[in-house]
Amino acid sequence: MPTLTYRDALNQALREEMARDDRVFLMGEEVGLYQGAYKVSRGLLDEFGPMRVVDTPITELGFAGVGVGAAMTGLRPVIEFMTWNFALLAIDQLVNGAAKLRYMSGGQVAVPIVFRGPGGAALQLAAQHSQAFESYYAHVPGLKVVAPATPADAKGLLKAAIRDDDPVVFIEGEMLYNTKGEVPEGEVVTPIGRADVKRAGGDVTLVCHSKTVGTCLRAAEQLAEQGIQAEVLDLRTIRPLDVAAILASVEKTHRCVVAEEGWPFAGVGAQVVDEIQRAIFDELDAPVLRVTGADVPMPYNRHLEKLAKVDAAKVVAAARKVLYLE
Amino acid sequence: MTTTVHAPLADAVTPEQAATWKRWLRQMLLIRRFEEKAGEAYSLGRIGGFCHLYIGQEAVAVGTISCLRPDDHITCSYREHGQALARGISARAVMAELFGKAAGCSRGKGGSMHLFDASLGFWGGHGIVGGHIPLTTGMAFAIKYRKGDQVAACFFGEAAVNNGAFHEALNMAALWKLPAIYICENNRYGMGTALERASAVYDISERAQSYDMAKEAVDGQDLLAVRDAMGRAVARARAEHLPTLLEVRTYRFMGHSMSDPIHGHYRTREEVEEQRARDPIALWAQRLVADGILTDGEVKVMDAEVVAEVEDSYAFADAAPDPEPDELYTDVYAPRA
């Protein structure tokens, strides 16, 4: 199986879907001539031309709305936000437009569109460029929210998102673009809404997605050295949430830690905890703990930034706590 | 502003032409009587939520939409009952939607501000000021993408031009040479804020210069003037794939919504009365009568027919069933294949 970077896996997915379906086009800032701010769209302008790989002005609200209008009338746009931070300018088009048009029209209007781009913190980009938006969009009925952790999932889920008949918020990990992994060749479409066990274990479940999957896998290694077998459950999709997979794992381990980059208040983990306590309260041997980004705007200073971020040590500490080892 | 000196209609009349002129009058009358009934139903509590009436602006919807083809696209703001009727959504389907009934054009899930009929290319009333303008740019983009010759028309009020969505949408339409027509219904007030208190530029059509876009300003109470200007914009979009900003100067005879005053702190009774003297329907009816196309008696008969159609829509909406409770959870996502 070939090894690809996360970036190139996304590029493959775009190329394959654009070749397969001429209704699919890519639009956003610097996606064409510049080959993409993060090079996800490298080579696509040459291959598909400027009508299908469309450079836009810096006008997030505007081109998000252009995508929604094009989708309403039968195209399948992929709208790239240079980062999800900038997409706040466009959130009306996602929440009041894309998410609601099917419902408000009594089912007459479909909005098959993908909004994609990098989310989460990178390194010392400070408060306005370092944030995780999964829970914002997952709050909204009508949207699907996908956040892949590996190159294989990035490819398979982007292909699924492009084929989906609903608007999909596709949040890539800014720090994941250079990571490598095996990606199956050819037609791989990973279903939206299915979590994936990235490491099996029977002592504690680590629920995670996107960048925190790597964090939890590292934590699981450290826990294994201490004789603790952690199961790493990658949500992959935040909405619809794979509740069955979460419950199945926690029923086995009876202990759970949820890790996410985002802020704690009303975060993704809050929903996961609620699903667990409602369904299988009696299966729990300890309260579910959450490891999240610190509840502050991201500081610039690198020492403070490190304190604000989720890391393996914090996950290990939480896991030991639910095992009553500390 | 384009002002039009009209030749007598009778100079050019053919039976087909006369029938068309009468149809436009009937459409405007239908909108007027429909809105009067909607206002009444709102006051009786039969219609909930917000209800923004179109009374006074009828010549805009009829004059512009009568220039479009069935395969063209339309998006509107939340003051869109008139456009929906002018596009051919039945009075029954619109009234039933205002009543929130399953037989409504959005199956009771949209209401007054969200009228849809995809089969007519009527892509909704939208409730966020200016938020729908980029959708029209996107529809025009899709037309160009497919090498089609349709046009995408967008209706919004003059207050929307001060928001970013307007600027972003028009800039891209001009940049990419898209077949879009941005119809600014300048009714002088964004709710209770006069144009002059909200916009640094009073001539809205001048805004097109920011985008090197074709522009026109036209008297919105003059049906033929609206049609002429819209006809030029449609030709420009269809043949040259170029956008237009069309400012149609009209007047809102009623308050912003049913719960707002017609006059008060923000405008005087005298101003409203002065504007009502230029009622677009009366102006058109008078021309048809003066030029011998219709008699006063025939206008009255037409009005009575329209009133009957509206009464029928009311009775229909009143008797129609509510959506079933399980409709609550349908149409959130696409049905599973």
Interface residues (C-beta under 8 A of the other chain):
Chain A: F25 M51 T56 P57 T59 L61 G62 F63 A64 G65 V66 G67 V68 G69 A70 A71 M72 T73 G74 L75 P77 D92 Q93 N96 G97 L101 R102 Y103 M104 S105 G106 G107 Q108 V109 A110 P141 G142 K144 D164 D165 D166
Chain B: H73 T75 G104 C105 S106 R107 G108 K109 G110 H114 F116 D117 A118 W123 G124 H126 G127 I128 G131 H132 I133 P134 L135 T136 T137 G138 M139 A140 F141 A142 I143 K144 Y145 A152 G164 A165 E168 A169 N171 M172 L175 T330 D331 V332 Y333 A334
